[in-house]
Each structure stands twice: as structure tokens, then as C-alpha cells.
Amino acid sequence: MKCLPDSTEERIREAAKTVFLEKGFDGTTIRDIAKAAGINSALMNYYFRSKEKLFQSVFDDQCKLMLQGMTDILNEKISLREKICRMMDHEFQMMMQNPSLMIFIMNELHKNPERLYATIGLIKKVVESSFTQQIEEAIAAGLIPSIDAKHLLTMIIANTHFLSVSKPMLMLSHNLDEAGFQDFAAQHLEYVKDMICDYLFKPEPVL
């Protein structure tokens, strides 16, 4: 049998990612992926025995894309204020560059929450990062008000990811073109960073 090129599996993965992000698990067929990859269904089955296994591989990769950069920043040895701002910048840029990512992940998790089990280790790394300890130390020192790190992370993620998820609605309701939306989103991000940091790091009272 003729040896198959090493790039075939990667080509299938890239095609699967494109189709799954567009159509989701239920709306995608093996034939769709094979067509996007420029191969036949028999070759698809040679590399991936089922649509479920291929989807899980793609889903895990997308979850890692979303979570790994966040984890790296949360564990950096920088000030809490800088960490919060850098994380928001990172999440904003990632969502702008991958606009379908969050919608894809949330849609699939709503349909089948068990799909997240394979990536639960990365989520634990986020929760157990040095960020949590940094928050607790800042609270103990009286530098910030009492707040659970999970709530702060949720505030950061919600306010950055929503810009990408709501892009079509924002462009339509505010009559924005692509350049206008990018300007609006960047300005909004700065407002949110100020809002969160002003809440956490209240200025010293003037006596």
C-alpha cells in the first residue's frame, strides 16, 4: 500500500475545524469534512474512525486555544492590576481573531456538557493559578475589596467575549462598518478595564 503523506491528517483536522465551527457537530457530516479537505470518505475513515472522535479532537484543541493563553498570563509574576489588564487585552484579541470560537464552544457545551471533561485539567489550572492566591493576598492586605477570584474572572471574560459574540447585533444597531466596530470594541475594552480596576483599586481618600 502506498504511504500516505503526513500532512493528510493535519489537512483533515483543519477542514474539520472549519466545518465544525460553521455548522456545529449535529450539522456536520463526514462527507462535508472530506469535501472540505479534498479527499474521499474512505481516507477520512482511515485516519478518524468516527465523526465523534474527530469532533472531540477539534473541540479539545479549541478549548486549549481559549484557555492556555489565559492560564499563562494568570501565572505570570506581575502586579495584579497589570495582570488583569493584560488578560483582558489577550482575551479581546483572541476573540477578535477567532470570532466563532466562543459561540462554537458554548453551543456545543449546552448540547453536551460532557464534552468539556477532556479539557477539565486546563480549567483547573485557571482556577488554581497564582491569580487566586494573588487576589487573596491583596484582600488580606486591604488593597482590594473582598471578591472571589472566580467572580473576577467571570467579569473579565464576560465583558471581553461579549464584544465578539454580539458583533453582528452591535454593528447593525449602531450602524457600524468593520472599521467602526473595531474602534468601538477597542474603546469599550478600555472603559471596561477602567471600570474593573477602579472598583478594585480604589484611590486613597484625600484628607
Backbone hydrogen bonds in HBPLUS format (Angstrom, degrees):
<---DONOR---> <-ACCEPTOR-->    atom                        ^
c    i                          cat <-CA-CA->   ^        H-A-AA   ^      H-
h    n   atom  resd res      DA  || num        DHA   H-A  angle D-A-AA Bond
n    s   type  num  typ     dist DA aas  dist angle  dist       angle   num
A0008-THR N   A0005-PRO O   3.14 MM   3  5.72 166.5  2.16 117.2 121.4     1
A0011-ARG N   A0007-SER O   2.87 MM   4  6.07 151.4  1.96 150.4 159.2     2
A0012-ILE N   A0008-THR O   2.92 MM   4  6.21 152.0  2.00 150.7 158.1     3
A0013-ARG N   A0009-GLU O   2.98 MM   4  6.29 159.0  2.02 147.8 153.4     4
A0014-GLU N   A0010-GLU O   2.94 MM   4  6.18 162.1  1.97 151.1 155.2     5
A0015-ALA N   A0011-ARG O   2.99 MM   4  6.13 158.0  2.04 143.9 150.2     6
A0016-ALA N   A0012-ILE O   2.78 MM   4  5.95 160.1  1.82 152.5 158.7     7
A0017-LYS N   A0013-ARG O   2.85 MM   4  6.06 156.8  1.90 148.7 155.0     8
A0018-THR N   A0014-GLU O   3.12 MM   4  6.34 162.3  2.15 145.2 149.3     9
A0019-VAL N   A0015-ALA O   3.00 MM   4  6.26 164.8  2.02 153.3 157.2    10
A0020-PHE N   A0016-ALA O   2.75 MM   4  5.79 169.3  1.76 156.6 160.5    11
A0021-LEU N   A0017-LYS O   2.95 MM   4  5.91 161.7  1.98 146.3 151.7    12
A0022-GLU N   A0018-THR O   3.24 MM   4  6.34 140.3  2.40 133.7 143.6    13
A0022-GLU N   A0019-VAL O   3.15 MM   3  5.13 124.5  2.48  93.9 108.2    14
A0023-LYS N   A0019-VAL O   2.78 MM   4  5.91 168.1  1.79 161.0 164.1    15
A0024-GLY N   A0020-PHE O   2.62 MM   4  4.54 145.0  1.74 127.8 136.0    16
A0028-THR N   A0025-PHE O   3.30 MM   3  5.50 162.5  2.34 107.7 112.9    17
A0032-ASP N   A0029-THR O   3.03 MM   3  5.11 121.0  2.39  96.4 110.9    18
A0033-ILE N   A0029-THR O   3.24 MM   4  6.68 156.3  2.29 150.5 155.4    19
A0034-ALA N   A0030-ILE O   2.90 MM   4  6.13 166.5  1.92 155.0 159.0    20
A0035-LYS N   A0031-ARG O   2.92 MM   4  6.02 160.1  1.96 147.8 153.0    21
A0036-ALA N   A0032-ASP O   3.02 MM   4  6.26 158.8  2.07 144.9 150.7    22
A0037-ALA N   A0033-ILE O   2.87 MM   4  6.09 144.1  2.00 148.4 158.9    23
A0038-GLY N   A0034-ALA O   2.92 MM   4  6.01 116.0  2.34 136.9 152.7    24
A0039-ILE N   A0034-ALA O   2.97 MM   5  5.17 167.5  1.99 149.7 150.7    25
A0038-GLY N   A0035-LYS O   3.15 MM   3  5.04 145.7  2.27  95.6 105.9    26
A0044-MET N   A0040-ASN O   3.21 MM   4  6.58 149.1  2.31 144.1 153.3    27
A0045-ASN N   A0041-SER O   2.98 MM   4  6.30 156.4  2.04 149.7 154.5    28
A0046-TYR N   A0042-ALA O   3.10 MM   4  6.37 131.0  2.35 134.9 148.1    29
A0047-TYR N   A0043-LEU O   3.38 MM   4  6.72 148.4  2.48 145.2 150.1    30
A0047-TYR N   A0044-MET O   3.19 MM   3  5.56 127.0  2.49 103.5 115.0    31
A0048-PHE N   A0044-MET O   2.85 MM   4  5.98 172.7  1.86 162.3 164.6    32
A0054-LEU N   A0050-SER O   3.28 MM   4  6.54 163.4  2.31 147.4 151.8    33
A0055-PHE N   A0051-LYS O   2.83 MM   4  5.97 158.7  1.87 150.9 157.5    34
A0056-GLN N   A0052-GLU O   2.93 MM   4  6.12 163.1  1.95 149.3 153.7    35
A0057-SER N   A0053-LYS O   3.09 MM   4  6.26 153.2  2.16 142.0 148.9    36
A0058-VAL N   A0054-LEU O   3.04 MM   4  6.34 160.0  2.08 149.6 154.4    37
A0059-PHE N   A0055-PHE O   2.71 MM   4  5.91 166.3  1.73 160.6 165.1    38
A0060-ASP N   A0056-GLN O   2.87 MM   4  5.94 162.8  1.90 146.4 150.7    39
A0061-ASP N   A0057-SER O   3.14 MM   4  6.31 158.4  2.19 142.1 147.9    40
A0062-GLN N   A0058-VAL O   2.99 MM   4  6.27 153.9  2.06 150.5 157.5    41
A0063-CYS N   A0059-PHE O   2.94 MM   4  6.21 153.8  2.01 150.8 158.0    42
A0064-LYS N   A0060-ASP O   2.94 MM   4  6.17 157.2  2.00 149.3 155.6    43
A0065-LEU N   A0061-ASP O   2.96 MM   4  6.18 150.4  2.05 141.6 150.0    44
A0066-MET N   A0062-GLN O   3.05 MM   4  6.28 149.8  2.14 140.6 147.9    45
A0067-LEU N   A0063-CYS O   2.89 MM   4  6.08 149.6  1.98 148.2 156.8    46
A0068-GLN N   A0064-LYS O   2.80 MM   4  5.35 165.5  1.82 147.4 151.1    47
A0071-THR N   A0067-LEU O   2.98 MM   4  6.22 159.8  2.02 155.8 161.0    48
A0072-ASP N   A0068-GLN O   3.00 MM   4  6.30 159.4  2.04 154.5 159.7    49
A0073-ILE N   A0069-GLY O   3.16 MM   4  6.41 161.2  2.19 148.4 152.2    50
A0074-LEU N   A0070-MET O   3.00 MM   4  6.22 162.0  2.04 152.5 158.0    51
A0075-ASN N   A0071-THR O   3.17 MM   4  6.34 134.1  2.39 144.0 154.3    52
A0076-GLU N   A0073-ILE O   3.07 MM   3  5.21 162.9  2.10 108.3 113.7    53
A0083-LYS N   A0079-SER O   2.88 MM   4  6.05 154.0  1.95 148.4 156.5    54
A0084-ILE N   A0080-LEU O   2.98 MM   4  6.19 159.9  2.02 152.1 156.2    55
A0085-CYS N   A0081-ARG O   3.11 MM   4  6.38 166.1  2.13 151.9 155.3    56
A0086-ARG N   A0082-GLU O   2.86 MM   4  6.00 162.0  1.89 151.5 157.0    57
A0087-MET N   A0083-LYS O   2.91 MM   4  5.99 155.1  1.97 146.0 153.0    58
A0088-MET N   A0084-ILE O   3.04 MM   4  6.26 157.4  2.10 146.4 152.3    59
A0089-ASP N   A0085-CYS O   2.96 MM   4  6.19 158.9  2.01 147.7 153.7    60
A0090-HIS N   A0086-ARG O   2.90 MM   4  6.06 158.6  1.94 146.1 152.1    61
A0091-GLU N   A0087-MET O   2.88 MM   4  6.10 170.0  1.89 154.6 156.8    62
A0092-PHE N   A0088-MET O   2.93 MM   4  5.97 158.8  1.97 145.9 152.3    63
A0093-GLN N   A0089-ASP O   2.97 MM   4  6.14 168.2  1.98 151.3 154.2    64
A0094-MET N   A0090-HIS O   2.92 MM   4  6.08 161.7  1.95 153.5 159.0    65
A0095-MET N   A0091-GLU O   2.99 MM   4  6.11 160.0  2.03 147.1 152.0    66
A0096-MET N   A0092-PHE O   2.95 MM   4  6.16 154.3  2.01 149.5 157.2    67
A0097-GLN N   A0093-GLN O   2.96 MM   4  6.11 149.8  2.06 145.2 153.0    68
A0098-ASN N   A0094-MET O   2.88 MM   4  5.95 131.1  2.12 138.7 152.1    69
A0101-LEU N   A0098-ASN O   3.02 MM   3  5.48 159.5  2.06 119.7 126.3    70
A0104-PHE N   A0100-SER O   2.93 MM   4  5.96 161.1  1.97 152.5 158.4    71
A0105-ILE N   A0101-LEU O   2.98 MM   4  6.23 170.0  1.99 158.0 159.9    72
A0106-MET N   A0102-MET O   2.91 MM   4  6.00 173.5  1.91 156.4 158.6    73
A0107-ASN N   A0103-ILE O   2.93 MM   4  5.91 161.6  1.96 147.4 153.2    74
A0108-GLU N   A0104-PHE O   3.09 MM   4  6.22 166.5  2.11 151.8 155.3    75
A0109-LEU N   A0105-ILE O   2.96 MM   4  6.11 151.1  2.04 148.0 156.5    76
A0110-HIS N   A0106-MET O   3.00 MM   4  6.13 153.0  2.07 147.9 154.3    77
A0111-LYS N   A0107-ASN O   3.22 MM   4  6.49 147.9  2.33 140.9 149.1    78
A0112-ASN N   A0108-GLU O   2.86 MM   4  6.01 151.9  1.94 144.4 152.7    79
A0115-ARG N   A0112-ASN O   3.08 MM   3  5.97 168.3  2.10 126.5 130.1    80
A0116-LEU N   A0113-PRO O   3.13 MM   3  5.98 169.8  2.14 123.7 126.6    81
A0117-TYR N   A0114-GLU O   3.07 MM   3  5.54 160.5  2.11 114.4 120.2    82
A0119-THR N   A0116-LEU O   2.94 MM   3  5.49 147.1  2.04 116.3 126.0    83
A0120-ILE N   A0117-TYR O   3.20 MM   3  5.07 168.7  2.21 106.0 108.3    84
A0122-LEU N   A0119-THR O   3.07 MM   3  5.65 131.1  2.32 113.0 123.4    85
A0124-LYS N   A0120-ILE O   2.97 MM   4  6.26 154.2  2.04 150.7 157.6    86
A0125-LYS N   A0121-GLY O   3.07 MM   4  6.36 144.8  2.20 139.3 148.8    87
A0126-VAL N   A0122-LEU O   3.12 MM   4  6.48 144.6  2.25 141.3 150.1    88
A0126-VAL N   A0123-ILE O   3.11 MM   3  5.10 120.8  2.48  93.1 107.6    89
A0127-VAL N   A0123-ILE O   3.03 MM   4  6.38 164.8  2.05 153.8 156.6    90
A0128-GLU N   A0124-LYS O   2.73 MM   4  5.81 155.7  1.79 150.1 157.6    91
A0129-SER N   A0126-VAL O   3.39 MM   3  5.25 165.9  2.41 103.0 105.2    92
A0132-THR N   A0129-SER O   3.28 MM   3  6.01 140.6  2.44 116.4 121.5    93
A0134-GLN N   A0130-SER O   2.85 MM   4  6.06 154.5  1.91 150.4 158.5    94
A0135-ILE N   A0131-PHE O   2.91 MM   4  6.18 153.4  1.98 150.8 157.1    95
A0136-GLU N   A0132-THR O   3.04 MM   4  6.34 164.3  2.07 150.7 154.6    96
A0137-GLU N   A0133-GLN O   2.90 MM   4  6.12 156.8  1.96 151.0 157.1    97
A0138-ALA N   A0134-GLN O   3.00 MM   4  6.17 154.7  2.07 144.0 150.8    98
A0139-ILE N   A0135-ILE O   2.96 MM   4  6.22 152.7  2.03 151.2 158.7    99
A0140-ALA N   A0136-GLU O   2.99 MM   4  6.17 164.0  2.02 146.5 150.9   100
A0141-ALA N   A0137-GLU O   2.98 MM   4  6.14 143.6  2.12 141.4 150.9   101
A0143-LEU N   A0138-ALA O   2.85 MM   5  5.15 149.5  1.94 166.7 163.2   102
A0142-GLY N   A0139-ILE O   2.96 MM   3  5.09 155.3  2.02 105.5 113.3   103
A0151-HIS N   A0148-ASP O   2.96 MM   3  5.42 126.9  2.25 109.6 122.5   104
A0152-LEU N   A0148-ASP O   3.20 MM   4  6.61 157.6  2.25 151.5 158.1   105
A0153-LEU N   A0149-ALA O   2.88 MM   4  6.10 161.6  1.91 153.3 157.9   106
A0154-THR N   A0150-LYS O   3.02 MM   4  6.15 154.2  2.08 140.0 147.2   107
A0155-MET N   A0151-HIS O   2.94 MM   4  6.20 155.1  2.00 148.4 154.8   108
A0156-ILE N   A0152-LEU O   3.02 MM   4  6.28 160.1  2.06 149.9 154.8   109
A0157-ILE N   A0153-LEU O   2.89 MM   4  6.09 172.2  1.89 156.6 158.5   110
A0158-ALA N   A0154-THR O   2.85 MM   4  5.80 165.9  1.87 149.1 154.0   111
A0159-ASN N   A0155-MET O   3.12 MM   4  6.09 162.2  2.16 142.9 147.6   112
A0160-THR N   A0156-ILE O   3.18 MM   4  6.31 134.8  2.40 141.1 152.0   113
A0161-HIS N   A0157-ILE O   2.83 MM   4  5.76 168.2  1.85 158.0 161.9   114
A0162-PHE N   A0158-ALA O   3.17 MM   4  5.82 151.7  2.26 134.7 141.8   115
A0164-SER N   A0161-HIS O   3.05 MM   3  5.51 126.7  2.35 108.1 120.2   116
A0165-VAL N   A0161-HIS O   3.04 MM   4  6.34 170.2  2.05 158.6 161.3   117
A0166-SER N   A0162-PHE O   2.84 MM   4  5.74 160.2  1.88 150.0 154.5   118
A0167-LYS N   A0164-SER O   3.24 MM   3  5.15 166.2  2.26 106.0 108.8   119
A0170-LEU N   A0166-SER O   2.90 MM   4  6.08 164.8  1.92 164.1 169.3   120
A0171-MET N   A0167-LYS O   2.92 MM   4  6.04 166.2  1.94 161.7 164.9   121
A0172-LEU N   A0168-PRO O   3.06 MM   4  6.17 158.2  2.11 144.8 150.5   122
A0173-SER N   A0169-MET O   2.83 MM   4  5.93 171.7  1.84 155.2 158.1   123
A0174-HIS N   A0170-LEU O   2.97 MM   4  5.79 152.7  2.05 142.9 149.4   124
A0176-LEU N   A0171-MET O   2.83 MM   5  4.54 157.9  1.88 131.8 139.1   125
A0175-ASN N   A0172-LEU O   3.39 MM   3  5.08 159.3  2.44  95.4 101.2   126
A0181-PHE N   A0177-ASP O   2.83 MM   4  6.08 153.3  1.90 156.0 163.5   127
A0182-GLN N   A0178-GLU O   3.02 MM   4  6.29 160.9  2.06 150.4 155.1   128
A0183-ASP N   A0179-ALA O   3.08 MM   4  6.34 157.6  2.13 147.2 152.6   129
A0184-PHE N   A0180-GLY O   2.92 MM   4  6.11 161.0  1.95 146.8 152.6   130
A0185-ALA N   A0181-PHE O   2.77 MM   4  5.94 167.4  1.79 159.4 162.1   131
A0186-ALA N   A0182-GLN O   3.02 MM   4  6.12 161.7  2.05 144.9 149.9   132
A0187-GLN N   A0183-ASP O   3.01 MM   4  6.16 159.4  2.06 148.0 153.7   133
A0188-HIS N   A0184-PHE O   2.86 MM   4  6.04 158.3  1.91 149.7 156.5   134
A0189-LEU N   A0185-ALA O   2.92 MM   4  6.10 154.0  1.99 147.4 154.0   135
A0190-GLU N   A0186-ALA O   3.31 MM   4  6.60 152.2  2.39 141.0 146.8   136
A0191-TYR N   A0187-GLN O   3.14 MM   4  6.53 152.6  2.22 147.5 155.0   137
A0192-VAL N   A0188-HIS O   2.95 MM   4  6.28 158.1  2.00 153.7 159.5   138
A0193-LYS N   A0189-LEU O   2.91 MM   4  6.18 158.6  1.96 151.2 157.0   139
A0194-ASP N   A0190-GLU O   3.01 MM   4  6.18 162.5  2.04 147.2 151.7   140
A0195-MET N   A0191-TYR O   2.86 MM   4  6.08 155.9  1.92 147.0 154.4   141
A0196-ILE N   A0192-VAL O   2.96 MM   4  6.16 168.0  1.97 156.6 157.7   142
A0197-CYS N   A0193-LYS O   2.95 MM   4  6.02 167.4  1.96 151.4 155.6   143
A0198-ASP N   A0194-ASP O   2.77 MM   4  5.70 155.6  1.82 146.7 153.9   144
A0199-TYR N   A0195-MET O   3.13 MM   4  6.24 146.7  2.24 137.2 145.6   145
A0200-LEU N   A0196-ILE O   3.02 MM   4  6.28 160.0  2.06 148.6 153.9   146
A0201-PHE N   A0197-CYS O   2.74 MM   4  5.62 165.6  1.76 152.8 157.2   147
